[in-house]
Amino acid sequence: MKRQKLPKGVALLFVNSLFMSIGFYALIPYLAYYITENLLLTPFIAGLVLMVRQFSQQGTTFLSGIIGDKVGYKIIISLGLLIRGMGFFLFAIFTSIPGLLTAAIVSGLGGSLFEPASKAALSELTPLNDRKRVFSIDKIIKNIGMVGAAIVGGIMIQFPFYYLCLISGGLFIAGGFLTYFLLPDVTIKTRNLSISQMFWTVIKDRYFILFTCFMTGYWFMFIQLYLTIPIYAEELTGTPEIVSVLYFTFAAFIIFIQYPVQSIIKNNHMAVCSGMMLMGAGLLTIGVTANIAIFFIGFLLFALGVMVAEPAIYDLTAYLSREGMASSYFGFFYFSMAIGGGLSQGIGGWLLQTGEAMGLPALLWYICGLVSLLSACGLYFLFKHYRNPHVGKAKIHSA
């Protein structure tokens, strides 16, 4: 079957995804190292800066999403990218704790603006029957960006940190200007609704609220990729270089396998449930072995679960959005990342250490398996037995 041509504006959003991925992953993994090794501040301060950045982003996306639906996606995406770029520039300027926290807040708020609006624009500019394919391509492009970020970061680590801030921030600034001048306008039908009406429309959507609650399980597992999985891999191998190998393997696996996997998936509901079960099985496999070969089998199983679940998750979020309110719904959806990711970062490392101290080294991984099972079963029950309140989508008019 011949694939449809990408709608106008989608290619630009892909360029944004590439720029955002390179800019983010080139800087953030090195930020904690810079704070502790160059500025000689404590690991607690480094963790606080990272936590403030995430909370200022994920904790405000609902309001930002509503604003995106009110004023239009193009201006909000442009503004968010420019603010994120300025926030990264501030990391090059400030070296005090208040200054670093200010930079974290500014960069987080920028992400809060562009993240839900970008997903909403991508879904609204794409025909319904082609949306999952587009989200899959977007995932691939982001992982290409991760590989590019590793190269950029590896080169720039030899130079003063502020050069990396300028390059990473510059990519967001460039994306902001490209978006403002090249992204088509998206006509949405919520301009006559008040912010309060839009807020309560989402809050009263019980089906979507339950969906978002169950998604906290997905993010609880996914964020282990950036915390406990690298720690455990380093413990197994005794070398920090394994972390770069893990991220490169994860990105390359998705780049080459994501599209073929997605082409055979026909049912979003089953994709989300089975993907989360695969993630849980992968984490269990990781945790019950001291053999690095079996560890990598579990890691690839985890990556496969992410590939199966994530495009379907975003497609379902767009599908469940009320007419003309995609950005508001995506904004609320990101609460699941804030809660699930926050819990993952907050207790993941503690469970890993506590389990080892108690003689139960696989405690964290057993809990991840349980989270996987409960989340997948809850979603299966929701999809099968709860009334789906889906309504029609707004028609899109591109300028």
C-alpha positions in Angstrom: 0.0 0.0 0.0 1.4 3.4 -1.0 2.2 5.7 1.9 0.6 9.1 2.0 2.7 12.1 1.5 3.5 13.9 4.8 1.2 16.9 5.3 2.6 20.4 5.2 4.2 21.4 8.4 4.9 17.8 9.7 8.4 17.8 8.2 9.2 21.0 10.1 8.0 19.4 13.4 10.3 16.5 12.6 13.2 19.0 12.3 12.2 20.5 15.6 12.3 17.0 17.2 15.8 16.5 15.9 17.0 19.9 17.1 15.3 19.4 20.5 16.7 15.9 21.0 20.3 16.9 20.1 20.1 20.1 22.2 18.6 18.4 25.2 20.6 15.2 25.3 23.9 16.9 24.5 23.5 19.2 27.6 21.5 17.6 30.3 23.6 14.4 30.8 26.7 16.6 31.4 24.9 19.2 33.6 25.2 17.2 36.8 28.9 16.5 36.1 29.6 20.2 35.4 27.8 21.3 38.7 29.8 18.8 40.8 33.1 18.7 39.1 33.6 22.2 37.7 31.5 24.3 40.1 32.4 22.1 43.0 28.9 22.0 44.3 27.3 18.9 46.0 25.5 16.1 44.2 22.4 17.2 46.2 22.5 20.6 44.4 23.0 18.9 41.0 20.0 16.7 41.8 18.0 19.7 43.0 18.7 21.6 39.7 17.6 18.6 37.6 14.5 18.1 39.7 13.5 21.8 39.5 13.9 21.7 35.7 11.6 18.6 35.4 9.0 19.9 37.8 8.8 23.3 36.2 8.2 21.6 32.9 6.0 18.6 33.6 4.2 20.2 36.4 2.9 23.1 34.3 2.1 21.4 31.0 -1.7 21.3 31.6 -1.9 25.1 31.9 0.5 25.5 29.0 -1.5 23.1 26.9 -4.7 25.0 27.5 -3.0 28.2 26.5 -1.8 26.5 23.3 -5.4 25.6 22.4 -6.4 29.2 23.1 -3.8 31.2 21.2 -2.6 28.7 18.6 0.1 26.1 18.4 2.6 27.9 16.2 3.2 30.9 18.5 3.3 28.7 21.6 5.8 26.2 20.1 8.0 29.1 18.9 7.9 30.9 22.2 8.6 27.7 24.1 11.6 26.9 22.0 13.0 30.4 22.4 12.5 30.3 26.2 14.2 26.9 26.4 17.1 28.2 24.4 17.4 31.2 26.7 17.3 28.9 29.7 20.2 26.9 28.3 22.1 30.1 27.7 21.6 31.0 31.3 23.5 27.8 32.3 26.5 29.3 30.5 26.2 32.5 32.5 25.2 31.6 36.0 27.4 29.7 38.4 25.6 30.4 41.7 22.9 28.1 43.2 20.1 30.7 42.7 21.3 31.3 39.1 21.4 27.6 38.3 17.9 27.2 39.7 16.7 30.2 37.6 18.2 28.6 34.5 16.5 25.3 35.4 13.1 27.0 35.8 13.4 29.0 32.6 14.4 26.0 30.5 11.7 23.9 32.2 9.0 26.5 31.4 10.1 26.6 27.8 9.6 22.9 27.5 6.2 23.2 29.2 5.1 25.5 26.4 6.4 23.6 23.4 5.9 20.0 24.5 2.1 19.6 24.5 1.6 22.1 21.6 4.1 20.2 19.5 2.4 16.9 20.0 -1.0 18.6 19.4 0.2 20.2 16.2 1.6 16.9 15.0 -1.6 15.1 15.6 -3.9 17.8 14.2 -1.8 18.2 11.0 -1.9 14.5 10.3 -4.9 12.5 9.0 -6.2 10.1 11.6 -5.3 6.9 9.7 -1.7 8.1 9.3 -1.1 9.5 12.8 0.5 6.4 14.4 3.0 6.2 11.5 3.9 9.8 12.0 4.4 9.4 15.8 6.7 6.4 15.0 8.8 8.4 12.6 9.0 11.2 15.3 10.3 8.6 17.8 12.9 7.4 15.3 14.1 11.0 14.6 14.4 11.7 18.4 16.6 8.7 18.8 18.7 9.8 15.8 19.0 13.0 17.8 20.2 11.1 20.8 23.0 9.5 18.8 23.9 13.0 17.4 23.8 14.4 20.9 26.3 11.7 22.1 28.7 12.7 19.3 28.2 16.5 20.0 28.6 16.0 23.8 31.6 13.8 23.4 33.3 16.5 21.3 32.3 19.4 23.4 33.3 17.9 26.7 36.8 18.8 25.8 35.9 22.5 25.7 34.5 24.9 28.4 31.0 24.0 29.4 29.5 27.3 28.2 30.3 26.4 24.6 28.0 23.3 25.0 25.3 25.6 26.5 25.5 28.0 23.5 25.3 25.2 20.9 22.4 23.4 22.7 20.5 26.6 23.3 21.2 27.8 19.8 19.5 24.7 18.4 16.3 25.5 20.3 16.5 29.2 19.2 16.9 28.1 15.6 13.9 25.8 16.0 11.8 28.7 17.4 12.5 30.9 14.5 11.9 28.2 11.9 8.6 27.3 13.6 7.4 30.9 13.6 8.2 31.6 10.0 7.5 28.1 8.4 4.9 26.2 10.4 1.4 26.5 9.0 -1.3 28.0 11.2 -3.7 25.5 12.7 -7.2 26.6 13.0 -8.8 25.3 16.2 -12.3 25.6 17.5 -11.8 26.5 21.2 -11.1 30.2 20.9 -14.6 30.9 22.2 -14.1 28.8 25.3 -12.7 30.2 28.5 -9.7 28.7 30.2 -11.9 27.6 33.0 -14.3 25.8 30.6 -11.3 24.0 29.0 -9.9 23.1 32.3 -13.1 21.5 33.5 -13.7 19.7 30.2 -10.5 17.7 30.7 -11.0 17.3 34.5 -14.5 15.8 34.0 -13.3 13.4 31.3 -13.1 10.3 33.5 -12.0 8.0 30.8 -9.0 10.2 30.0 -8.2 10.8 33.7 -8.1 7.0 34.2 -6.0 6.5 31.1 -3.5 9.2 32.4 -3.4 7.6 35.8 -2.4 4.2 34.4 0.2 5.9 32.2 2.2 6.7 35.4 3.2 3.0 35.3 4.7 3.5 31.9 6.8 6.4 32.9 7.8 4.7 36.2 9.4 2.0 34.1 10.7 4.2 31.3 12.7 6.6 33.5 14.6 3.6 34.9 16.5 3.9 31.6 18.1 7.1 32.9 18.8 6.1 36.5 18.9 2.5 37.7 19.5 0.6 34.5 22.9 2.4 33.9 23.8 2.1 37.6 23.1 -1.6 37.5 25.0 -2.1 34.2 28.0 -0.3 35.7 27.9 -2.6 38.8 27.8 -5.7 36.5 30.7 -4.6 34.3 32.7 -2.4 36.5 33.2 0.2 33.8 31.4 3.6 33.3 31.8 3.2 29.5 28.9 0.8 29.5 26.5 3.7 30.0 27.3 5.1 26.6 27.1 1.7 25.1 23.6 1.3 26.6 22.3 4.6 25.2 23.8 4.0 21.8 22.3 0.5 21.7 18.9 1.8 22.7 18.9 4.6 20.1 20.2 2.4 17.3 17.7 -0.4 18.1 14.8 2.0 17.8 16.2 3.7 14.7 16.3 0.5 12.8 13.5 -1.5 14.3 10.8 1.0 15.3 9.3 1.4 11.8 9.1 -2.3 10.9 7.6 -3.1 14.3 5.0 -0.3 14.0 4.0 -1.4 10.5 2.6 -4.7 11.9 0.7 -3.2 14.8 -3.0 -2.7 14.1 -4.6 -2.2 17.5 -3.5 0.7 19.7 -5.2 -0.8 22.8 -3.3 -4.0 22.6 -0.1 -2.3 21.6 -0.1 -0.2 24.8 -0.9 -3.2 27.1 1.5 -5.6 25.4 4.2 -3.0 25.2 4.1 -2.3 28.9 4.2 -6.0 29.6 7.3 -6.3 27.4 8.9 -3.5 29.3 8.2 -5.2 32.6 9.5 -8.5 31.3 12.6 -6.8 30.1 13.2 -5.2 33.5 12.6 -8.5 35.3 15.2 -10.1 33.0 17.7 -7.3 33.7 17.3 -7.7 37.4 17.4 -11.4 37.9 20.8 -12.0 36.3 24.5 -11.1 36.9 25.3 -12.2 33.3 25.8 -9.2 31.0 24.6 -11.1 27.9 21.3 -11.9 29.6 21.2 -8.3 30.8 21.3 -7.1 27.2 18.6 -9.5 26.2 16.4 -7.9 28.9 17.4 -4.5 27.9 16.5 -5.1 24.2 13.2 -6.6 25.4 12.6 -3.4 27.4 13.4 -1.3 24.3 11.0 -3.4 22.2 8.3 -2.7 24.7 8.9 1.1 24.4 8.7 0.8 20.6 5.4 -1.0 20.7 3.8 1.2 23.4 4.9 4.8 22.9 3.5 5.7 19.5 0.2 4.0 20.4 0.1 6.0 23.6 0.5 9.3 21.8 -2.0 8.3 19.1 -4.5 7.3 21.8 -4.0 10.6 23.6 -4.7 12.5 20.4 -7.7 10.2 19.7 -9.2 10.8 23.1 -8.8 14.6 23.0 -12.0 16.6 22.7 -12.6 18.6 19.6 -10.0 21.3 19.2 -8.4 20.6 22.6 -5.5 18.4 21.7 -2.9 20.6 23.4 -4.9 20.7 26.7 -5.2 16.9 26.7 -1.5 16.4 25.9 -0.7 18.9 28.7 -2.7 16.9 31.2 -1.3 13.6 29.9 2.2 14.8 30.9 1.2 14.8 34.5 1.6 11.1 34.2 5.3 11.7 33.3 5.7 14.1 36.2 4.3 11.7 38.7 5.6 8.4 37.3 9.0 9.8 36.4 9.2 11.6 39.8 8.5 8.4 41.7 10.9 6.6 39.5 13.7 9.0 40.2 12.7 9.4 43.8 12.5 5.8 44.9 14.2 3.9 42.1 17.7 4.3 43.4 16.6 3.8 47.0 14.9 0.5 46.1 18.0 -0.6 44.3 20.2 0.1 47.3 17.6 -1.2 49.9 17.1 -4.4 48.0 20.9 -5.1 48.0 21.1 -4.3 51.7 18.2 -6.6 52.5 19.6 -9.4 50.4 17.0 -8.9 47.8 19.0 -7.4 44.9 16.1 -7.8 42.5 13.6 -6.0 44.7 13.4 -2.9 42.3 13.0 -5.1 39.3 10.2 -7.2 40.9 8.4 -4.0 41.7 8.8 -2.8 38.1 7.3 -6.1 36.9 4.4 -5.6 39.3 3.9 -2.1 38.1 3.9 -3.4 34.5 1.3 -6.1 35.3 -1.0 -3.7 37.3 -0.8 -0.9 34.7 -1.4 -3.3 31.7 -4.4 -5.0 33.4 -5.9 -1.7 34.5 -5.6 -0.4 30.9 -7.1 -3.6 29.5 -10.1 -3.3 31.8 -10.5 0.4 30.9 -10.4 -0.3 27.2 -12.7 -3.2 27.4 -15.3 -2.3 30.0 -15.4 1.5 30.3 -17.3 3.8 27.9 -15.1 5.6 25.4 -16.2 9.2 25.2 -14.4 9.9 21.9 -15.8 12.7 19.8 -15.0 14.0 16.4 -11.8 16.0 15.6 -11.7 19.6 14.5 -11.1 20.2 10.8 -7.6 21.6 10.1 -7.0 24.5 7.8 -3.3 25.2 7.0 -2.2 28.6 5.9 
